Amino acid sequence: MKLRGLRQVRQRSDLSISQLAELTGLRRETITHLEHGKEDAQPYVMRRLAAALGASMADLVGVSVLDAPSPAESFTAAPEPSSAAS
């Protein structure tokens, strides 16, 4: 899974890549690849990053509740039957 929000969350936490690597036990190169979208994150990597950054998995992926369409937006009503006068 791509972690589009990883860099923003890391920077908000005021951590360097090296500091995050030390906190998580991950290699600097791995974190760099994840931030640049060159590598997909495994679930255990996402858990380590989220715990170290105090963030949710949604934050790391770069998705928020505000990004999701509202039920009204995703609802498409069926067209009303036309009343053809004979």
Secondary structure, 3 states (H helix, E strand, C coil): CCCCCHHHHHHHCCCCHHHHHHHHCCCHHHHHHHHCCCCCCCHHHHHHHHHHHCCCHHHHHCCCHHHCCCHHHHCCCCCCCCCCCC
